[in-house]
C-alpha cells in the first residue's frame, strides 16, 4: 500500500545580536561618585568619538580617552579608540531558505532538501548556533506523526549521529556539511550520518549544529534535511518548526 504525504518544514531564526556597533558618542561627561568613606573623581568616561566627512576626506577621532591609538607588539595588537570600532566584524547570521517543502512523498523513497547557514563573527571567544524542533513532523488534522529517525542501528539521537542509508529506515533527521571553514558540529564526518533535532515538546535541550572559536566572515555550512516514510504512513500534510539560535561569545 502506498501513501502520499506532503511535508512542509518552516525554519525560524532567533538571533541574539550582542556587541553590535553602537552609534558614535560626540560628547564627554564627567562624574563624581561619593560614599561614606570614599570619593572618586572621573575626569571623563573614556567615551567620545565620531566620524567627520567633507571635501573628499574622512576623519575619525576619539576624545576623552587617555591613550587612543594603535599599539602593536610581538604577540599583540591593541586598537584603542572609537576610530577603530568600524574595523570590527559585525555579528551577522542568515539562512538561505526559511521554508523547506519535501513535496509528495512515497514509501521507501527518501527525500532530501538543503539550505545554507552563513555567519560572520567578530567576538573574542567565538559563537554557537543551536537548533531545536517544536515537535516531530505532525499532521494537525489527525495528530499522526512522522517520528524522528533513529538511523539504521536504532541508536541516533539529538546528540549521537549514526548511518542512515537503509530505505526501510523511516523518520526525519538532518546532517551538517562544511562549505567554508570547519564549523559543523561533530558527528558528520561520514556523508551518510544523520542526527535528530532536539524536540522541545519532549523537554530536550537545543543542540549545537555549528560553532567556532575564531573570528571570521561569511563562514558557511549546509544543512541537509531527510525524510522517509513507510507504506502505512497516513496521507496528509505534516509540518514542524525548526528554530536556530545564533549567539556570540564574549
C-alpha positions as CSV (number, residue, x, y, z in Angstrom):
1,X,0.0,0.0,0.0
2,X,1.3,3.4,-0.9
3,X,0.8,6.6,0.9
4,X,1.2,10.2,-0.3
5,X,2.4,12.8,2.1
6,X,3.2,16.5,1.7
7,X,5.6,17.8,4.3
8,X,6.5,21.5,4.8
9,X,9.3,22.4,7.2
10,X,9.3,26.0,8.3
11,X,12.5,27.3,9.8
12,X,12.6,30.3,12.1
13,X,15.7,32.2,13.1
14,X,16.2,33.7,16.6
15,X,19.3,35.9,16.5
16,X,20.8,37.5,19.7
17,X,22.8,40.4,18.5
18,X,25.4,41.1,21.2
19,X,28.2,43.5,20.8
20,X,26.8,45.3,17.8
21,X,28.5,48.6,16.7
22,X,26.9,51.4,18.6
23,X,26.3,54.9,17.2
24,X,29.3,57.2,18.0
25,X,29.1,59.4,21.0
26,X,30.1,63.0,20.4
27,X,30.2,64.4,23.9
28,X,32.2,63.8,27.0
29,X,30.7,63.6,30.5
30,X,32.4,63.9,33.9
31,X,31.1,62.4,37.2
32,X,32.0,62.4,40.8
33,X,31.0,59.4,43.0
34,X,30.9,59.8,46.8
35,X,30.3,57.3,49.5
36,X,30.6,57.3,53.3
37,X,34.4,56.8,53.3
38,X,35.4,57.4,49.7
39,X,35.3,59.8,46.7
40,X,36.1,59.1,43.1
41,X,36.5,61.9,40.6
42,X,36.1,60.9,36.9
43,X,37.6,63.4,34.5
44,X,35.8,61.6,31.8
45,X,34.2,58.2,30.9
46,X,36.6,57.5,28.1
47,X,33.8,57.5,25.6
48,X,33.7,60.2,23.0
49,X,34.2,60.0,19.2
50,X,32.8,60.5,15.8
51,X,33.3,60.5,12.1
52,X,33.5,63.7,10.1
53,X,33.2,63.9,6.3
54,X,34.0,66.7,3.8
55,X,35.7,67.6,0.6
56,X,36.7,64.0,-0.2
57,X,38.2,63.5,3.2
58,X,37.1,61.3,6.2
59,X,38.3,61.8,9.8
60,X,37.6,59.6,12.7
61,X,38.6,60.7,16.2
62,X,38.4,59.8,19.9
63,X,38.1,62.2,22.8
64,X,38.2,61.7,26.5
65,X,40.3,58.5,26.3
66,X,43.7,58.5,28.0
67,X,45.7,57.0,25.2
68,X,43.8,56.3,21.9
69,X,45.8,54.8,19.1
70,X,47.2,51.6,17.6
71,X,49.7,49.7,19.7
72,X,51.5,46.6,18.5
73,X,53.9,44.1,19.9
74,X,55.4,40.7,19.2
75,X,52.2,38.8,20.3
76,X,49.5,41.5,20.5
77,X,47.8,44.4,18.8
78,X,45.6,46.9,20.6
79,X,43.3,49.3,18.7
80,X,42.2,51.9,21.4
81,X,39.6,54.4,20.5
82,X,36.3,54.8,18.7
83,X,38.0,55.3,15.4
84,X,38.8,51.6,15.3
85,X,35.2,50.4,16.0
86,X,34.3,50.3,12.3
87,X,37.2,47.8,11.7
88,X,35.5,45.1,13.8
89,X,33.4,42.3,12.2
90,X,29.7,42.8,12.9
91,X,27.9,39.7,14.2
92,X,25.6,38.5,11.4
93,X,23.6,35.3,10.8
94,X,21.5,34.4,7.8
95,X,19.8,31.4,6.3
96,X,19.4,30.8,2.6
97,X,15.8,29.5,2.7
98,X,13.3,29.6,5.6
99,X,10.8,27.1,4.2
100,X,11.6,23.6,3.2
101,X,8.9,21.7,1.1
102,X,9.5,18.0,0.6
103,X,6.6,17.7,-1.8
104,X,4.7,14.5,-2.2
105,X,6.4,11.5,-0.6
106,X,6.1,7.8,-1.5
107,X,7.0,5.0,0.8
108,X,10.7,3.8,1.0
109,X,11.8,6.7,-1.3
110,X,13.8,9.1,0.9
111,X,13.7,12.8,0.0
112,X,16.4,15.3,1.0
113,X,16.4,19.1,0.9
114,X,19.1,21.6,1.9
115,X,19.7,25.2,2.9
116,X,22.8,27.2,3.9
117,X,23.6,28.8,7.3
118,X,26.0,31.8,7.0
119,X,27.6,33.6,9.9
120,X,30.1,36.4,10.4
121,X,31.6,36.7,13.8
122,X,34.0,39.2,15.4
123,X,33.5,38.3,19.1
124,X,36.6,37.3,21.0
125,X,35.5,33.9,22.1
126,X,33.6,32.7,19.0
127,X,30.0,31.8,18.6
128,X,27.5,29.0,18.6
129,X,24.4,28.1,16.6
130,X,21.9,25.8,18.3
131,X,18.7,24.3,17.0
132,X,15.6,22.5,18.1
133,X,12.2,21.5,16.7
134,X,8.9,22.3,18.3
135,X,7.7,18.7,17.8
136,X,8.2,15.8,15.4
137,X,6.6,16.2,12.0
138,X,2.9,16.4,12.8
139,X,-0.4,16.2,10.8
140,X,-2.6,18.6,12.8
141,X,-5.8,17.1,11.2
142,X,-5.4,13.7,12.8
143,X,-2.5,14.0,15.2
144,X,-0.4,11.5,13.3
145,X,3.4,11.8,13.4
146,X,6.4,11.0,11.2
147,X,8.8,10.2,14.0
148,X,12.4,11.4,14.2
149,X,14.8,8.9,12.7
150,X,16.8,6.6,14.9
151,X,19.0,5.7,11.9
152,X,19.8,2.2,10.7
153,X,21.2,0.9,14.0
154,X,18.3,2.4,16.1
155,X,20.8,4.5,18.1
156,X,21.0,8.0,16.7
157,X,19.5,10.8,18.9
158,X,19.7,14.6,19.1
159,X,23.3,14.1,20.5
160,X,24.5,11.0,18.7
161,X,24.8,10.5,14.9
162,X,24.7,7.3,13.0
163,X,24.4,5.9,9.5
164,X,21.1,6.2,7.7
165,X,21.1,4.5,4.2
166,X,18.5,1.8,4.5
167,X,15.3,2.7,2.6
168,X,13.4,0.7,5.2
169,X,14.5,3.0,8.0
170,X,11.9,5.7,8.4
171,X,11.7,9.1,10.0
172,X,13.0,12.7,9.8
173,X,16.6,13.8,10.5
174,X,19.4,16.2,9.5
175,X,23.1,16.4,8.9
176,X,25.7,19.3,8.6
177,X,28.4,19.7,5.9
178,X,31.1,22.4,5.9
179,X,31.1,24.8,2.9
180,X,33.8,27.2,4.3
181,X,35.7,26.5,7.5
182,X,35.2,23.6,9.8
183,X,32.3,24.8,12.0
184,X,29.8,21.9,11.7
185,X,29.1,20.1,14.9
186,X,30.8,16.8,15.4
187,X,29.4,13.5,14.1
188,X,29.0,14.2,10.4
189,X,32.4,13.1,9.0
190,X,30.7,10.2,7.2
191,X,28.5,11.5,4.5
192,X,25.6,9.1,5.4
193,X,25.5,10.0,9.1
194,X,22.4,11.9,10.5
195,X,21.0,13.1,13.8
196,X,17.6,14.0,15.2
197,X,16.7,17.6,16.0
198,X,16.2,18.2,19.7
199,X,12.5,18.0,20.4
200,X,11.3,20.8,22.7
201,X,7.9,19.1,23.3
202,X,9.9,16.3,25.0
203,X,12.0,18.8,27.0
204,X,15.1,18.0,25.0
205,X,17.8,20.8,25.2
206,X,18.7,22.6,22.0
207,X,21.9,21.2,20.4
208,X,24.8,22.9,18.7
209,X,24.8,22.5,14.9
210,X,27.5,25.0,14.2
211,X,30.2,26.7,16.3
212,X,33.6,28.4,16.1
213,X,36.2,29.8,18.4
214,X,37.8,32.3,15.9
215,X,36.7,35.5,14.2
216,X,35.7,35.2,10.6
217,X,33.5,36.5,7.8
218,X,30.8,34.6,5.9
219,X,31.5,31.1,7.3
220,X,29.0,28.7,5.8
221,X,27.6,25.2,6.4
222,X,25.0,23.3,4.6
223,X,22.1,21.6,6.5
224,X,20.6,18.6,4.8
225,X,17.1,17.6,5.9
226,X,16.0,14.0,5.2
227,X,12.6,12.3,5.5
228,X,11.4,8.8,4.6
229,X,8.0,7.2,5.2
230,X,6.6,3.7,5.4
231,X,3.7,2.2,3.4
232,X,1.4,2.6,6.4
233,X,2.0,6.3,7.0
234,X,-1.4,8.1,6.8
235,X,-1.6,10.6,4.0
236,X,-1.8,14.3,4.9
237,X,0.3,17.4,5.4
238,X,2.9,17.2,8.1
239,X,4.8,20.2,9.5
240,X,7.1,21.3,12.2
241,X,9.2,24.4,13.1
242,X,13.0,24.3,13.4
243,X,14.4,27.2,15.4
244,X,18.0,28.2,15.1
245,X,19.6,30.4,17.8
246,X,22.9,32.2,16.9
247,X,24.8,33.6,19.9
248,X,28.2,35.3,20.0
249,X,30.5,34.5,22.9
250,X,32.4,37.3,24.8
